[in-house]
């Protein structure tokens, strides 16, 4: 049964972020996939042809907030 857990690599050792349902000396096969942020995970879904950096700027720049902030009197 495959399980997915997050882990941290410290001092040459992968350390799971939560307990694993394993017994001592169980043998497992590990696939390593670096964690990405939501921008990298969703890049390309809408046919965007710009760079990841441009997409991140558009996603995080307050100038492009919607709805726009109210104008000050």
mmCIF file of the N, C-alpha and C atoms, coordinates in Angstrom:
data_MODEL
# 
_entry.id   MODEL 
# 
loop_
_atom_site.group_PDB 
_atom_site.id 
_atom_site.type_symbol 
_atom_site.label_atom_id 
_atom_site.label_alt_id 
_atom_site.label_comp_id 
_atom_site.label_asym_id 
_atom_site.label_entity_id 
_atom_site.label_seq_id 
_atom_site.pdbx_PDB_ins_code 
_atom_site.Cartn_x 
_atom_site.Cartn_y 
_atom_site.Cartn_z 
_atom_site.occupancy 
_atom_site.B_iso_or_equiv 
_atom_site.pdbx_formal_charge 
_atom_site.auth_seq_id 
_atom_site.auth_comp_id 
_atom_site.auth_asym_id 
_atom_site.auth_atom_id 
_atom_site.pdbx_PDB_model_num 
ATOM 1   N N  . UNK A 1 1  ? 0.847   -1.175 0.000   1.00 0.00 ? 1  UNK A N  1 
ATOM 2   C CA . UNK A 1 1  ? 0.000   0.000  0.000   1.00 0.00 ? 1  UNK A CA 1 
ATOM 3   C C  . UNK A 1 1  ? 0.894   1.239  0.000   1.00 0.00 ? 1  UNK A C  1 
ATOM 4   N N  . UNK A 1 2  ? 0.843   2.065  -1.030  1.00 0.00 ? 2  UNK A N  1 
ATOM 5   C CA . UNK A 1 2  ? 1.655   3.288  -1.071  1.00 0.00 ? 2  UNK A CA 1 
ATOM 6   C C  . UNK A 1 2  ? 1.146   4.308  -0.060  1.00 0.00 ? 2  UNK A C  1 
ATOM 7   N N  . UNK A 1 3  ? 2.073   5.028  0.540   1.00 0.00 ? 3  UNK A N  1 
ATOM 8   C CA . UNK A 1 3  ? 1.730   6.150  1.407   1.00 0.00 ? 3  UNK A CA 1 
ATOM 9   C C  . UNK A 1 3  ? 2.607   7.320  0.998   1.00 0.00 ? 3  UNK A C  1 
ATOM 10  N N  . UNK A 1 4  ? 2.125   8.512  1.242   1.00 0.00 ? 4  UNK A N  1 
ATOM 11  C CA . UNK A 1 4  ? 2.893   9.718  0.953   1.00 0.00 ? 4  UNK A CA 1 
ATOM 12  C C  . UNK A 1 4  ? 3.092   10.464 2.256   1.00 0.00 ? 4  UNK A C  1 
ATOM 13  N N  . UNK A 1 5  ? 4.334   10.787 2.552   1.00 0.00 ? 5  UNK A N  1 
ATOM 14  C CA . UNK A 1 5  ? 4.642   11.558 3.754   1.00 0.00 ? 5  UNK A CA 1 
ATOM 15  C C  . UNK A 1 5  ? 5.638   12.649 3.389   1.00 0.00 ? 5  UNK A C  1 
ATOM 16  N N  . UNK A 1 6  ? 5.615   13.720 4.136   1.00 0.00 ? 6  UNK A N  1 
ATOM 17  C CA . UNK A 1 6  ? 6.615   14.758 3.967   1.00 0.00 ? 6  UNK A CA 1 
ATOM 18  C C  . UNK A 1 6  ? 7.773   14.430 4.891   1.00 0.00 ? 6  UNK A C  1 
ATOM 19  N N  . UNK A 1 7  ? 8.970   14.770 4.454   1.00 0.00 ? 7  UNK A N  1 
ATOM 20  C CA . UNK A 1 7  ? 10.168  14.498 5.247   1.00 0.00 ? 7  UNK A CA 1 
ATOM 21  C C  . UNK A 1 7  ? 11.135  15.659 5.093   1.00 0.00 ? 7  UNK A C  1 
ATOM 22  N N  . UNK A 1 8  ? 12.072  15.730 6.017   1.00 0.00 ? 8  UNK A N  1 
ATOM 23  C CA . UNK A 1 8  ? 13.130  16.733 5.986   1.00 0.00 ? 8  UNK A CA 1 
ATOM 24  C C  . UNK A 1 8  ? 14.453  15.993 5.865   1.00 0.00 ? 8  UNK A C  1 
ATOM 25  N N  . UNK A 1 9  ? 15.343  16.499 5.039   1.00 0.00 ? 9  UNK A N  1 
ATOM 26  C CA . UNK A 1 9  ? 16.671  15.920 4.881   1.00 0.00 ? 9  UNK A CA 1 
ATOM 27  C C  . UNK A 1 9  ? 17.621  16.672 5.784   1.00 0.00 ? 9  UNK A C  1 
ATOM 28  N N  . UNK A 1 10 ? 18.162  15.994 6.808   1.00 0.00 ? 10 UNK A N  1 
ATOM 29  C CA . UNK A 1 10 ? 19.066  16.616 7.769   1.00 0.00 ? 10 UNK A CA 1 
ATOM 30  C C  . UNK A 1 10 ? 20.260  15.704 8.020   1.00 0.00 ? 10 UNK A C  1 
ATOM 31  N N  . UNK A 1 11 ? 21.450  16.250 7.906   1.00 0.00 ? 11 UNK A N  1 
ATOM 32  C CA . UNK A 1 11 ? 22.669  15.508 8.212   1.00 0.00 ? 11 UNK A CA 1 
ATOM 33  C C  . UNK A 1 11 ? 22.739  14.169 7.484   1.00 0.00 ? 11 UNK A C  1 
ATOM 34  N N  . UNK A 1 12 ? 22.332  14.140 6.227   1.00 0.00 ? 12 UNK A N  1 
ATOM 35  C CA . UNK A 1 12 ? 22.426  12.930 5.428   1.00 0.00 ? 12 UNK A CA 1 
ATOM 36  C C  . UNK A 1 12 ? 21.329  11.912 5.669   1.00 0.00 ? 12 UNK A C  1 
ATOM 37  N N  . UNK A 1 13 ? 20.279  12.286 6.410   1.00 0.00 ? 13 UNK A N  1 
ATOM 38  C CA . UNK A 1 13 ? 19.210  11.347 6.748   1.00 0.00 ? 13 UNK A CA 1 
ATOM 39  C C  . UNK A 1 13 ? 17.862  11.979 6.429   1.00 0.00 ? 13 UNK A C  1 
ATOM 40  N N  . UNK A 1 14 ? 16.952  11.208 5.798   1.00 0.00 ? 14 UNK A N  1 
ATOM 41  C CA . UNK A 1 14 ? 15.578  11.656 5.604   1.00 0.00 ? 14 UNK A CA 1 
ATOM 42  C C  . UNK A 1 14 ? 14.799  11.404 6.884   1.00 0.00 ? 14 UNK A C  1 
ATOM 43  N N  . UNK A 1 15 ? 14.147  12.438 7.411   1.00 0.00 ? 15 UNK A N  1 
ATOM 44  C CA . UNK A 1 15 ? 13.379  12.312 8.646   1.00 0.00 ? 15 UNK A CA 1 
ATOM 45  C C  . UNK A 1 15 ? 11.913  12.615 8.345   1.00 0.00 ? 15 UNK A C  1 
ATOM 46  N N  . UNK A 1 16 ? 11.035  11.595 8.425   1.00 0.00 ? 16 UNK A N  1 
ATOM 47  C CA . UNK A 1 16 ? 9.605   11.815 8.179   1.00 0.00 ? 16 UNK A CA 1 
ATOM 48  C C  . UNK A 1 16 ? 9.023   12.815 9.175   1.00 0.00 ? 16 UNK A C  1 
ATOM 49  N N  . UNK A 1 17 ? 8.036   13.577 8.719   1.00 0.00 ? 17 UNK A N  1 
ATOM 50  C CA . UNK A 1 17 ? 7.409   14.585 9.564   1.00 0.00 ? 17 UNK A CA 1 
ATOM 51  C C  . UNK A 1 17 ? 6.362   13.976 10.503  1.00 0.00 ? 17 UNK A C  1 
ATOM 52  N N  . UNK A 1 18 ? 5.970   12.716 10.274  1.00 0.00 ? 18 UNK A N  1 
ATOM 53  C CA . UNK A 1 18 ? 5.020   12.039 11.141  1.00 0.00 ? 18 UNK A CA 1 
ATOM 54  C C  . UNK A 1 18 ? 5.430   10.572 11.251  1.00 0.00 ? 18 UNK A C  1 
ATOM 55  N N  . UNK A 1 19 ? 4.895   9.856  12.245  1.00 0.00 ? 19 UNK A N  1 
ATOM 56  C CA . UNK A 1 19 ? 5.241   8.437  12.395  1.00 0.00 ? 19 UNK A CA 1 
ATOM 57  C C  . UNK A 1 19 ? 4.811   7.630  11.169  1.00 0.00 ? 19 UNK A C  1 
ATOM 58  N N  . UNK A 1 20 ? 5.555   6.582  10.872  1.00 0.00 ? 20 UNK A N  1 
ATOM 59  C CA . UNK A 1 20 ? 5.247   5.711  9.736   1.00 0.00 ? 20 UNK A CA 1 
ATOM 60  C C  . UNK A 1 20 ? 4.689   4.381  10.233  1.00 0.00 ? 20 UNK A C  1 
ATOM 61  N N  . UNK A 1 21 ? 3.767   3.778  9.471   1.00 0.00 ? 21 UNK A N  1 
ATOM 62  C CA . UNK A 1 21 ? 3.191   2.491  9.873   1.00 0.00 ? 21 UNK A CA 1 
ATOM 63  C C  . UNK A 1 21 ? 4.113   1.333  9.478   1.00 0.00 ? 21 UNK A C  1 
ATOM 64  N N  . UNK A 1 22 ? 5.329   1.322  9.996   1.00 0.00 ? 22 UNK A N  1 
ATOM 65  C CA . UNK A 1 22 ? 6.322   0.313  9.641   1.00 0.00 ? 22 UNK A CA 1 
ATOM 66  C C  . UNK A 1 22 ? 6.858   -0.357 10.898  1.00 0.00 ? 22 UNK A C  1 
ATOM 67  N N  . UNK A 1 23 ? 7.334   -1.565 10.717  1.00 0.00 ? 23 UNK A N  1 
ATOM 68  C CA . UNK A 1 23 ? 8.008   -2.292 11.786  1.00 0.00 ? 23 UNK A CA 1 
ATOM 69  C C  . UNK A 1 23 ? 9.512   -2.137 11.603  1.00 0.00 ? 23 UNK A C  1 
ATOM 70  N N  . UNK A 1 24 ? 10.274  -2.321 12.678  1.00 0.00 ? 24 UNK A N  1 
ATOM 71  C CA . UNK A 1 24 ? 11.724  -2.289 12.586  1.00 0.00 ? 24 UNK A CA 1 
ATOM 72  C C  . UNK A 1 24 ? 12.192  -3.263 11.510  1.00 0.00 ? 24 UNK A C  1 
ATOM 73  N N  . UNK A 1 25 ? 13.128  -2.838 10.690  1.00 0.00 ? 25 UNK A N  1 
ATOM 74  C CA . UNK A 1 25 ? 13.771  -3.628 9.641   1.00 0.00 ? 25 UNK A CA 1 
ATOM 75  C C  . UNK A 1 25 ? 12.870  -3.901 8.438   1.00 0.00 ? 25 UNK A C  1 
ATOM 76  N N  . UNK A 1 26 ? 11.668  -3.288 8.354   1.00 0.00 ? 26 UNK A N  1 
ATOM 77  C CA . UNK A 1 26 ? 10.864  -3.392 7.125   1.00 0.00 ? 26 UNK A CA 1 
ATOM 78  C C  . UNK A 1 26 ? 11.662  -2.764 5.994   1.00 0.00 ? 26 UNK A C  1 
ATOM 79  N N  . UNK A 1 27 ? 11.615  -3.378 4.844   1.00 0.00 ? 27 UNK A N  1 
ATOM 80  C CA . UNK A 1 27 ? 12.285  -2.833 3.668   1.00 0.00 ? 27 UNK A CA 1 
ATOM 81  C C  . UNK A 1 27 ? 11.244  -2.086 2.841   1.00 0.00 ? 27 UNK A C  1 
ATOM 82  N N  . UNK A 1 28 ? 11.625  -0.917 2.347   1.00 0.00 ? 28 UNK A N  1 
ATOM 83  C CA . UNK A 1 28 ? 10.712  -0.090 1.557   1.00 0.00 ? 28 UNK A CA 1 
ATOM 84  C C  . UNK A 1 28 ? 11.437  0.427  0.328   1.00 0.00 ? 28 UNK A C  1 
ATOM 85  N N  . UNK A 1 29 ? 10.682  0.906  -0.629  1.00 0.00 ? 29 UNK A N  1 
ATOM 86  C CA . UNK A 1 29 ? 11.231  1.582  -1.804  1.00 0.00 ? 29 UNK A CA 1 
ATOM 87  C C  . UNK A 1 29 ? 10.803  3.041  -1.696  1.00 0.00 ? 29 UNK A C  1 
ATOM 88  N N  . UNK A 1 30 ? 11.744  3.952  -1.873  1.00 0.00 ? 30 UNK A N  1 
ATOM 89  C CA . UNK A 1 30 ? 11.473  5.382  -1.702  1.00 0.00 ? 30 UNK A CA 1 
ATOM 90  C C  . UNK A 1 30 ? 11.629  6.101  -3.033  1.00 0.00 ? 30 UNK A C  1 
ATOM 91  N N  . UNK A 1 31 ? 10.658  6.949  -3.353  1.00 0.00 ? 31 UNK A N  1 
ATOM 92  C CA . UNK A 1 31 ? 10.747  7.856  -4.494  1.00 0.00 ? 31 UNK A CA 1 
ATOM 93  C C  . UNK A 1 31 ? 10.827  9.264  -3.941  1.00 0.00 ? 31 UNK A C  1 
ATOM 94  N N  . UNK A 1 32 ? 11.840  10.008 -4.350  1.00 0.00 ? 32 UNK A N  1 
ATOM 95  C CA . UNK A 1 32 ? 12.035  11.367 -3.840  1.00 0.00 ? 32 UNK A CA 1 
ATOM 96  C C  . UNK A 1 32 ? 11.444  12.362 -4.829  1.00 0.00 ? 32 UNK A C  1 
ATOM 97  N N  . UNK A 1 33 ? 10.598  13.244 -4.327  1.00 0.00 ? 33 UNK A N  1 
ATOM 98  C CA . UNK A 1 33 ? 10.019  14.321 -5.138  1.00 0.00 ? 33 UNK A CA 1 
ATOM 99  C C  . UNK A 1 33 ? 10.099  15.593 -4.310  1.00 0.00 ? 33 UNK A C  1 
ATOM 100 N N  . UNK A 1 34 ? 10.865  16.558 -4.791  1.00 0.00 ? 34 UNK A N  1 
ATOM 101 C CA . UNK A 1 34 ? 11.015  17.807 -4.047  1.00 0.00 ? 34 UNK A CA 1 
ATOM 102 C C  . UNK A 1 34 ? 9.677   18.515 -3.938  1.00 0.00 ? 34 UNK A C  1 
ATOM 103 N N  . UNK A 1 35 ? 9.418   19.104 -2.788  1.00 0.00 ? 35 UNK A N  1 
ATOM 104 C CA . UNK A 1 35 ? 8.183   19.847 -2.576  1.00 0.00 ? 35 UNK A CA 1 
ATOM 105 C C  . UNK A 1 35 ? 8.236   21.136 -3.379  1.00 0.00 ? 35 UNK A C  1 
ATOM 106 N N  . UNK A 1 36 ? 7.127   21.468 -4.011  1.00 0.00 ? 36 UNK A N  1 
ATOM 107 C CA . UNK A 1 36 ? 7.040   22.690 -4.796  1.00 0.00 ? 36 UNK A CA 1 
ATOM 108 C C  . UNK A 1 36 ? 5.976   23.597 -4.180  1.00 0.00 ? 36 UNK A C  1 
ATOM 109 N N  . UNK A 1 37 ? 5.999   24.862 -4.548  1.00 0.00 ? 37 UNK A N  1 
ATOM 110 C CA . UNK A 1 37 ? 4.952   25.743 -4.058  1.00 0.00 ? 37 UNK A CA 1 
ATOM 111 C C  . UNK A 1 37 ? 3.769   25.702 -5.042  1.00 0.00 ? 37 UNK A C  1 
ATOM 112 N N  . UNK A 1 38 ? 2.678   26.303 -4.652  1.00 0.00 ? 38 UNK A N  1 
ATOM 113 C CA . UNK A 1 38 ? 1.456   26.210 -5.456  1.00 0.00 ? 38 UNK A CA 1 
ATOM 114 C C  . UNK A 1 38 ? 1.622   26.836 -6.831  1.00 0.00 ? 38 UNK A C  1 
ATOM 115 N N  . UNK A 1 39 ? 2.484   27.817 -6.958  1.00 0.00 ? 39 UNK A N  1 
ATOM 116 C CA . UNK A 1 39 ? 2.685   28.442 -8.269  1.00 0.00 ? 39 UNK A CA 1 
ATOM 117 C C  . UNK A 1 39 ? 3.351   27.458 -9.221  1.00 0.00 ? 39 UNK A C  1 
ATOM 118 N N  . UNK A 1 40 ? 4.386   26.769 -8.742  1.00 0.00 ? 40 UNK A N  1 
ATOM 119 C CA . UNK A 1 40 ? 5.044   25.770 -9.589  1.00 0.00 ? 40 UNK A CA 1 
ATOM 120 C C  . UNK A 1 40 ? 4.108   24.614 -9.911  1.00 0.00 ? 40 UNK A C  1 
ATOM 121 N N  . UNK A 1 41 ? 3.273   24.200 -8.953  1.00 0.00 ? 41 UNK A N  1 
ATOM 122 C CA . UNK A 1 41 ? 2.363   23.077 -9.173  1.00 0.00 ? 41 UNK A CA 1 
ATOM 123 C C  . UNK A 1 41 ? 1.274   23.399 -10.191 1.00 0.00 ? 41 UNK A C  1 
ATOM 124 N N  . UNK A 1 42 ? 0.854   24.663 -10.269 1.00 0.00 ? 42 UNK A N  1 
ATOM 125 C CA . UNK A 1 42 ? -0.234  25.028 -11.167 1.00 0.00 ? 42 UNK A CA 1 
ATOM 126 C C  . UNK A 1 42 ? 0.238   25.707 -12.444 1.00 0.00 ? 42 UNK A C  1 
ATOM 127 N N  . UNK A 1 43 ? 1.549   25.913 -12.563 1.00 0.00 ? 43 UNK A N  1 
ATOM 128 C CA . UNK A 1 43 ? 2.104   26.564 -13.757 1.00 0.00 ? 43 UNK A CA 1 
ATOM 129 C C  . UNK A 1 43 ? 1.726   25.769 -14.998 1.00 0.00 ? 43 UNK A C  1 
ATOM 130 N N  . UNK A 1 44 ? 1.153   26.425 -15.993 1.00 0.00 ? 44 UNK A N  1 
ATOM 131 C CA . UNK A 1 44 ? 0.822   25.788 -17.256 1.00 0.00 ? 44 UNK A CA 1 
ATOM 132 C C  . UNK A 1 44 ? -0.618  25.322 -17.377 1.00 0.00 ? 44 UNK A C  1 
ATOM 133 N N  . UNK A 1 45 ? -1.395  25.327 -16.304 1.00 0.00 ? 45 UNK A N  1 
ATOM 134 C CA . UNK A 1 45 ? -2.768  24.838 -16.360 1.00 0.00 ? 45 UNK A CA 1 
ATOM 135 C C  . UNK A 1 45 ? -3.616  25.663 -17.320 1.00 0.00 ? 45 UNK A C  1 
ATOM 136 N N  . UNK A 1 46 ? -3.438  26.977 -17.320 1.00 0.00 ? 46 UNK A N  1 
ATOM 137 C CA . UNK A 1 46 ? -4.309  27.843 -18.126 1.00 0.00 ? 46 UNK A CA 1 
ATOM 138 C C  . UNK A 1 46 ? -3.669  28.247 -19.456 1.00 0.00 ? 46 UNK A C  1 
ATOM 139 N N  . UNK A 1 47 ? -2.647  27.554 -19.876 1.00 0.00 ? 47 UNK A N  1 
ATOM 140 C CA . UNK A 1 47 ? -2.024  27.879 -21.150 1.00 0.00 ? 47 UNK A CA 1 
ATOM 141 C C  . UNK A 1 47 ? -1.082  29.064 -21.084 1.00 0.00 ? 47 UNK A C  1 
ATOM 142 N N  . UNK A 1 48 ? -0.667  29.427 -19.891 1.00 0.00 ? 48 UNK A N  1 
ATOM 143 C CA . UNK A 1 48 ? 0.261   30.547 -19.708 1.00 0.00 ? 48 UNK A CA 1 
ATOM 144 C C  . UNK A 1 48 ? 1.541   30.253 -20.471 1.00 0.00 ? 48 UNK A C  1 
ATOM 145 N N  . UNK A 1 49 ? 2.034   31.235 -21.211 1.00 0.00 ? 49 UNK A N  1 
ATOM 146 C CA . UNK A 1 49 ? 3.265   31.043 -21.975 1.00 0.00 ? 49 UNK A CA 1 
ATOM 147 C C  . UNK A 1 49 ? 4.428   31.867 -21.429 1.00 0.00 ? 49 UNK A C  1 
ATOM 148 N N  . UNK A 1 50 ? 4.165   32.603 -20.350 1.00 0.00 ? 50 UNK A N  1 
ATOM 149 C CA . UNK A 1 50 ? 5.230   33.377 -19.719 1.00 0.00 ? 50 UNK A CA 1 
ATOM 150 C C  . UNK A 1 50 ? 6.066   32.498 -18.802 1.00 0.00 ? 50 UNK A C  1 
ATOM 151 N N  . UNK A 1 51 ? 6.980   33.103 -18.110 1.00 0.00 ? 51 UNK A N  1 
ATOM 152 C CA . UNK A 1 51 ? 7.859   32.364 -17.207 1.00 0.00 ? 51 UNK A CA 1 
ATOM 153 C C  . UNK A 1 51 ? 7.185   32.161 -15.849 1.00 0.00 ? 51 UNK A C  1 
ATOM 154 N N  . UNK A 1 52 ? 7.737   31.256 -15.064 1.00 0.00 ? 52 UNK A N  1 
ATOM 155 C CA . UNK A 1 52 ? 7.242   31.032 -13.707 1.00 0.00 ? 52 UNK A CA 1 
ATOM 156 C C  . UNK A 1 52 ? 7.428   32.291 -12.863 1.00 0.00 ? 52 UNK A C  1 
ATOM 157 N N  . UNK A 1 53 ? 8.520   33.009 -13.097 1.00 0.00 ? 53 UNK A N  1 
ATOM 158 C CA . UNK A 1 53 ? 8.776   34.240 -12.345 1.00 0.00 ? 53 UNK A CA 1 
ATOM 159 C C  . UNK A 1 53 ? 7.715   35.293 -12.640 1.00 0.00 ? 53 UNK A C  1 
ATOM 160 N N  . UNK A 1 54 ? 7.326   35.424 -13.916 1.00 0.00 ? 54 UNK A N  1 
ATOM 161 C CA . UNK A 1 54 ? 6.277   36.387 -14.268 1.00 0.00 ? 54 UNK A CA 1 
ATOM 162 C C  . UNK A 1 54 ? 4.948   35.985 -13.632 1.00 0.00 ? 54 UNK A C  1 
ATOM 163 N N  . UNK A 1 55 ? 4.636   34.709 -13.650 1.00 0.00 ? 55 UNK A N  1 
ATOM 164 C CA . UNK A 1 55 ? 3.388   34.232 -13.050 1.00 0.00 ? 55 UNK A CA 1 
ATOM 165 C C  . UNK A 1 55 ? 3.376   34.504 -11.553 1.00 0.00 ? 55 UNK A C  1 
ATOM 166 N N  . UNK A 1 56 ? 4.506   34.285 -10.899 1.00 0.00 ? 56 UNK A N  1 
ATOM 167 C CA . UNK A 1 56 ? 4.579   34.554 -9.461  1.00 0.00 ? 56 UNK A CA 1 
ATOM 168 C C  . UNK A 1 56 ? 4.391   36.033 -9.181  1.00 0.00 ? 56 UNK A C  1 
ATOM 169 N N  . UNK A 1 57 ? 4.997   36.902 -9.986  1.00 0.00 ? 57 UNK A N  1 
ATOM 170 C CA . UNK A 1 57 ? 4.840   38.349 -9.794  1.00 0.00 ? 57 UNK A CA 1 
ATOM 171 C C  . UNK A 1 57 ? 3.381   38.739 -9.956  1.00 0.00 ? 57 UNK A C  1 
ATOM 172 N N  . UNK A 1 58 ? 2.710   38.215 -10.978 1.00 0.00 ? 58 UNK A N  1 
ATOM 173 C CA . UNK A 1 58 ? 1.301   38.538 -11.194 1.00 0.00 ? 58 UNK A CA 1 
ATOM 174 C C  . UNK A 1 58 ? 0.430   38.013 -10.060 1.00 0.00 ? 58 UNK A C  1 
ATOM 175 N N  . UNK A 1 59 ? 0.802   36.862 -9.512  1.00 0.00 ? 59 UNK A N  1 
ATOM 176 C CA . UNK A 1 59 ? 0.005   36.259 -8.444  1.00 0.00 ? 59 UNK A CA 1 
ATOM 177 C C  . UNK A 1 59 ? 0.201   36.944 -7.101  1.00 0.00 ? 59 UNK A C  1 
ATOM 178 N N  . UNK A 1 60 ? 1.351   37.565 -6.894  1.00 0.00 ? 60 UNK A N  1 
ATOM 179 C CA . UNK A 1 60 ? 1.642   38.111 -5.567  1.00 0.00 ? 60 UNK A CA 1 
ATOM 180 C C  . UNK A 1 60 ? 1.719   39.634 -5.506  1.00 0.00 ? 60 UNK A C  1 
ATOM 181 N N  . UNK A 1 61 ? 1.760   40.326 -6.635  1.00 0.00 ? 61 UNK A N  1 
ATOM 182 C CA . UNK A 1 61 ? 1.876   41.784 -6.650  1.00 0.00 ? 61 UNK A CA 1 
ATOM 183 C C  . UNK A 1 61 ? 0.526   42.403 -6.296  1.00 0.00 ? 61 UNK A C  1 
ATOM 184 N N  . UNK A 1 62 ? 0.463   43.234 -5.241  1.00 0.00 ? 62 UNK A N  1 
ATOM 185 C CA . UNK A 1 62 ? -0.798  43.865 -4.844  1.00 0.00 ? 62 UNK A CA 1 
ATOM 186 C C  . UNK A 1 62 ? -1.438  44.688 -5.956  1.00 0.00 ? 62 UNK A C  1 
ATOM 187 N N  . UNK A 1 63 ? -0.649  45.134 -6.914  1.00 0.00 ? 63 UNK A N  1 
ATOM 188 C CA . UNK A 1 63 ? -1.191  45.918 -8.034  1.00 0.00 ? 63 UNK A CA 1 
ATOM 189 C C  . UNK A 1 63 ? -2.266  45.126 -8.782  1.00 0.00 ? 63 UNK A C  1 
ATOM 190 N N  . UNK A 1 64 ? -2.158  43.790 -8.758  1.00 0.00 ? 64 UNK A N  1 
ATOM 191 C CA . UNK A 1 64 ? -3.090  42.956 -9.508  1.00 0.00 ? 64 UNK A CA 1 
ATOM 192 C C  . UNK A 1 64 ? -4.151  42.306 -8.621  1.00 0.00 ? 64 UNK A C  1 
ATOM 193 N N  . UNK A 1 65 ? -4.322  42.775 -7.371  1.00 0.00 ? 65 UNK A N  1 
ATOM 194 C CA . UNK A 1 65 ? -5.340  42.223 -6.480  1.00 0.00 ? 65 UNK A CA 1 
ATOM 195 C C  . UNK A 1 65 ? -6.726  42.435 -7.072  1.00 0.00 ? 65 UNK A C  1 
ATOM 196 N N  . UNK A 1 66 ? -7.605  41.450 -6.863  1.00 0.00 ? 66 UNK A N  1 
ATOM 197 C CA . UNK A 1 66 ? -8.991  41.583 -7.293  1.00 0.00 ? 66 UNK A CA 1 
ATOM 198 C C  . UNK A 1 66 ? -9.873  41.125 -6.162  1.00 0.00 ? 66 UNK A C  1 
ATOM 199 N N  . UNK A 1 67 ? -10.866 41.819 -5.764  1.00 0.00 ? 67 UNK A N  1 
ATOM 200 C CA . UNK A 1 67 ? -11.167 43.148 -6.274  1.00 0.00 ? 67 UNK A CA 1 
ATOM 201 C C  . UNK A 1 67 ? -10.104 44.136 -5.810  1.00 0.00 ? 67 UNK A C  1 
ATOM 202 N N  . UNK A 1 68 ? -9.938  45.214 -6.565  1.00 0.00 ? 68 UNK A N  1 
ATOM 203 C CA . UNK A 1 68 ? -8.933  46.199 -6.172  1.00 0.00 ? 68 UNK A CA 1 
ATOM 204 C C  . UNK A 1 68 ? -9.301  46.825 -4.832  1.00 0.00 ? 68 UNK A C  1 
ATOM 205 N N  . UNK A 1 69 ? -8.291  47.253 -4.080  1.00 0.00 ? 69 UNK A N  1 
ATOM 206 C CA . UNK A 1 69 ? -8.588  47.915 -2.812  1.00 0.00 ? 69 UNK A CA 1 
ATOM 207 C C  . UNK A 1 69 ? -9.374  49.194 -3.048  1.00 0.00 ? 69 UNK A C  1 
ATOM 208 N N  . UNK A 1 70 ? -10.222 49.585 -2.085  1.00 0.00 ? 70 UNK A N  1 
ATOM 209 C CA . UNK A 1 70 ? -11.001 50.820 -2.262  1.00 0.00 ? 70 UNK A CA 1 
ATOM 210 C C  . UNK A 1 70 ? -10.067 52.029 -2.373  1.00 0.00 ? 70 UNK A C  1 
ATOM 211 N N  . UNK A 1 71 ? -10.493 52.962 -3.201  1.00 0.00 ? 71 UNK A N  1 
ATOM 212 C CA . UNK A 1 71 ? -9.703  54.182 -3.354  1.00 0.00 ? 71 UNK A CA 1 
ATOM 213 C C  . UNK A 1 71 ? -9.868  55.070 -2.132  1.00 0.00 ? 71 UNK A C  1 
ATOM 214 N N  . UNK A 1 72 ? -8.774  55.710 -1.751  1.00 0.00 ? 72 UNK A N  1 
ATOM 215 C CA . UNK A 1 72 ? -8.825  56.606 -0.595  1.00 0.00 ? 72 UNK A CA 1 
ATOM 216 C C  . UNK A 1 72 ? -9.443  57.932 -1.017  1.00 0.00 ? 72 UNK A C  1 
ATOM 217 N N  . UNK A 1 73 ? -10.228 58.558 -0.126  1.00 0.00 ? 73 UNK A N  1 
ATOM 218 C CA . UNK A 1 73 ? -10.886 59.854 -0.488  1.00 0.00 ? 73 UNK A CA 1 
ATOM 219 C C  . UNK A 1 73 ? -9.915  60.985 -0.573  1.00 0.00 ? 73 UNK A C  1 
# 
